[in-house]
């Protein structure tokens, strides 16, 4: 039976490898890491750092000791979070000063952020299943778990970016509505989506 549990710092490596492989061909991530050859390794390092820093913001799907998928999320920002966001902003500015690739990636982030709700909201950053678990409903299980927890509290919207038509269809089944698009390459675009507060899963 699949179990959804919070991540721990010890999960960082396997989650990093799993998401690095899952998003290696993702058009949105290509804005940040345009070199296809190095992208999987750079994504793995990115996700590994994220899980180590914020394991409390990662849900993991496991079965018989095997990690099958993960969901990286961000809770609603409150007034107390301004200092943290300021530090993150400073770090982003420093990266922009030294990296043309970071500037391109940041432009994509700004375009996506333009569609985020003005009120406090949850943000689902990335969700993926490992190669052996795809097509087995792991993404749906992760979404259902986190959305059920959110719905038990104060109703608040949830925001995310669907980078493929398939992911958009999945999110629509959970009550997410498209609110805008962002170009990700020639003839490609991602979809900004919001699940309104109080929405129900399909």
C-alpha positions as CSV (number, residue, x, y, z in Angstrom):
1,X,0.0,0.0,0.0
2,X,1.3,3.5,-0.9
3,X,1.9,5.7,2.1
4,X,2.3,9.5,2.0
5,X,4.7,10.9,4.6
6,X,6.7,14.0,5.3
7,X,10.2,13.9,3.9
8,X,13.4,13.9,6.0
9,X,16.8,15.3,5.2
10,X,17.9,11.7,4.5
11,X,15.5,11.6,1.6
12,X,17.3,14.4,-0.2
13,X,19.5,12.3,-2.5
14,X,16.9,9.9,-3.8
15,X,14.3,12.6,-4.2
16,X,16.9,14.8,-6.0
17,X,17.8,12.0,-8.4
18,X,14.1,11.1,-9.0
19,X,13.0,14.7,-9.7
20,X,16.2,15.5,-11.7
21,X,15.3,12.6,-14.0
22,X,11.6,13.4,-14.2
23,X,12.1,17.0,-15.2
24,X,15.2,16.6,-17.4
25,X,13.0,17.3,-20.5
26,X,10.7,19.8,-18.9
27,X,10.3,22.9,-21.1
28,X,10.1,25.3,-18.1
29,X,13.3,24.0,-16.5
30,X,15.0,24.4,-19.8
31,X,14.7,28.1,-19.2
32,X,17.0,27.8,-16.2
33,X,19.3,25.0,-17.5
34,X,19.4,25.2,-21.3
35,X,22.3,22.7,-21.7
36,X,20.5,19.3,-22.1
37,X,23.6,17.3,-21.2
38,X,24.1,18.9,-17.8
39,X,20.5,19.6,-16.9
40,X,19.7,16.3,-15.1
41,X,22.7,16.6,-12.8
42,X,22.0,20.3,-12.1
43,X,18.4,19.6,-11.4
44,X,19.4,16.7,-9.1
45,X,21.6,19.1,-7.2
46,X,18.9,21.7,-7.0
47,X,16.3,19.3,-5.6
48,X,18.7,17.7,-3.2
49,X,19.5,21.2,-1.7
50,X,15.8,22.0,-1.5
51,X,14.9,18.8,0.4
52,X,17.8,19.3,2.8
53,X,16.8,22.8,3.5
54,X,13.0,22.3,3.7
55,X,12.2,18.7,4.3
56,X,9.0,19.8,6.1
57,X,7.7,21.2,2.8
58,X,8.0,17.9,0.9
59,X,5.5,15.0,0.8
60,X,6.9,11.6,-0.2
61,X,5.0,8.6,-1.6
62,X,6.6,5.3,-0.5
63,X,5.7,1.6,-0.8
64,X,7.6,-1.3,0.7
65,X,10.5,1.0,1.5
66,X,10.8,2.4,-2.1
67,X,10.3,6.1,-2.8
68,X,7.8,6.4,-5.6
69,X,7.2,10.1,-5.9
70,X,7.3,13.5,-4.2
71,X,5.5,16.8,-4.0
72,X,7.3,20.0,-3.2
73,X,5.1,22.8,-1.8
74,X,5.2,26.1,-0.1
75,X,2.7,27.3,2.6
76,X,1.0,30.7,2.5
77,X,3.2,33.6,3.3
78,X,2.3,35.6,6.4
79,X,3.7,38.9,7.6
80,X,6.3,36.9,9.7
81,X,7.8,35.6,6.5
82,X,8.9,38.9,5.1
83,X,12.5,38.5,6.3
84,X,12.9,35.1,4.8
85,X,11.5,36.3,1.5
86,X,13.9,39.3,1.6
87,X,16.9,37.1,2.0
88,X,15.8,34.8,-0.8
89,X,15.3,37.9,-3.0
90,X,18.8,39.1,-2.2
91,X,20.3,35.7,-3.1
92,X,18.3,35.8,-6.4
93,X,19.7,39.2,-7.2
94,X,23.3,38.1,-6.6
95,X,22.8,35.1,-8.9
96,X,21.4,37.4,-11.6
97,X,24.4,39.6,-11.5
98,X,26.8,36.7,-12.4
99,X,24.7,34.3,-14.6
100,X,22.9,35.0,-17.9
101,X,21.1,31.7,-17.4
102,X,19.8,32.8,-14.1
103,X,18.5,36.0,-15.6
104,X,16.6,34.0,-18.2
105,X,15.2,31.7,-15.5
106,X,14.3,34.6,-13.3
107,X,12.4,36.2,-16.2
108,X,10.3,33.0,-16.5
109,X,9.7,33.0,-12.7
110,X,8.5,36.6,-12.9
111,X,6.1,35.8,-15.7
112,X,4.6,32.9,-13.7
113,X,4.5,34.9,-10.5
114,X,2.4,37.6,-12.3
115,X,-0.5,35.1,-12.2
116,X,-0.2,34.3,-8.5
117,X,-3.1,35.3,-6.3
118,X,-2.6,38.5,-4.3
119,X,-4.0,36.9,-1.1
120,X,-2.2,34.3,0.9
121,X,-2.1,31.0,-1.0
122,X,-0.3,27.6,-1.2
123,X,2.1,27.0,-4.0
124,X,2.8,23.5,-5.4
125,X,6.2,23.8,-7.0
126,X,7.0,20.4,-8.4
127,X,5.3,16.9,-8.4
128,X,6.6,13.8,-10.0
129,X,6.7,10.0,-9.8
130,X,9.8,7.9,-10.3
131,X,10.2,6.0,-13.6
132,X,8.9,2.7,-12.1
133,X,5.8,4.3,-10.6
134,X,4.5,6.4,-13.5
135,X,1.0,5.6,-14.6
136,X,0.1,4.2,-11.2
137,X,-1.7,7.2,-9.8
138,X,1.2,8.4,-7.6
139,X,0.8,12.0,-8.6
140,X,-2.9,11.9,-7.9
141,X,-2.2,10.3,-4.5
142,X,0.2,13.1,-3.6
143,X,-2.1,15.8,-4.7
144,X,-5.1,14.3,-2.9
145,X,-3.1,13.9,0.3
146,X,-1.9,17.5,0.4
147,X,-5.2,19.0,-0.8
148,X,-7.1,17.1,1.9
149,X,-4.9,18.5,4.6
150,X,-5.3,22.0,3.2
151,X,-9.1,21.7,3.0
152,X,-9.2,20.7,6.7
153,X,-7.8,24.1,7.6
154,X,-8.7,27.7,6.7
155,X,-9.8,27.7,3.0
156,X,-7.1,29.2,0.9
157,X,-6.3,29.0,-2.9
158,X,-3.5,26.8,-4.3
159,X,-1.3,28.0,-7.2
160,X,0.9,26.0,-9.5
161,X,2.4,25.9,-13.0
162,X,1.4,23.1,-15.4
163,X,4.3,22.7,-17.8
164,X,2.7,20.0,-20.0
165,X,-0.8,19.3,-21.4
166,X,-0.8,16.0,-19.4
167,X,-0.1,17.7,-16.1
168,X,-2.7,20.4,-16.9
169,X,-5.3,17.7,-17.3
170,X,-4.3,16.1,-14.0
171,X,-4.6,19.3,-12.1
172,X,-8.0,20.1,-13.7
173,X,-9.3,16.9,-12.2
174,X,-8.5,18.4,-8.8
175,X,-10.3,21.7,-9.3
176,X,-7.5,23.8,-10.7
177,X,-8.5,26.4,-13.2
178,X,-6.2,28.0,-15.9
179,X,-5.5,31.7,-15.3
180,X,-2.8,32.4,-17.8
181,X,0.0,31.1,-20.0
182,X,3.8,31.7,-20.0
183,X,6.0,30.9,-23.1
184,X,8.6,28.2,-22.5
185,X,10.0,27.9,-26.0
186,X,9.1,28.0,-29.7
187,X,5.5,26.9,-29.9
188,X,5.5,25.9,-26.2
189,X,3.9,27.4,-23.1
190,X,3.1,26.5,-19.6
191,X,-0.2,27.2,-17.8
192,X,-0.6,29.1,-14.6
193,X,-3.4,27.5,-12.6
194,X,-5.3,28.2,-9.4
195,X,-7.5,26.0,-7.3
196,X,-10.0,28.4,-5.6
197,X,-10.4,28.2,-1.9
198,X,-13.1,25.7,-1.1
199,X,-12.9,23.9,-4.4
200,X,-13.5,20.1,-4.4
201,X,-11.5,17.3,-6.0
202,X,-13.1,15.5,-8.9
